[in-house]
Amino acid sequence: MGSLPYFIRVFVIGLGFMSGFWIAVGVNPEAVMTNAFAEAAKSILAGSEILIWLVPIVALVTSVLLAFATGGGLGLIAVGIAFIGGIVFIKYTVASLVIVGVAIILGFVASTES
């Protein structure tokens, strides 16, 4: 995987496809990490409920902004298409691979234009 551009590895496959895949599987790794963070924050800081709500929102916004900064509008489209490919992976594997292939091609174009 070292030959794929950074944008495709991190954003198209990592952020897009894997996020959709986890939704398809029914596992929410963000919820698991948020719960672990919440327990740690509650034990360290009293009244940290707002922090528990803000961290996942800030992480999502930061990821989307970094994807846009790295790949532009076309890059965000590639991430969205890869997300859809991840969601349908279990039920429609071949179609998912085609969708992700399109996302990778768009991500490659986006990463060479930026």
Secondary structure, DSSP 8 states (H G I E B T S, - for coil): -TTS-HHIIIIIIIIIIHHHHHHHHT--HHHHHHHHHHHHHHHHSTT-HHHHHHHHHHHHHHHHHHHHHHHHHHHHHHHHHHHHHHHTTTT-HHHHHHHHHHHHHHHHHHHHH-
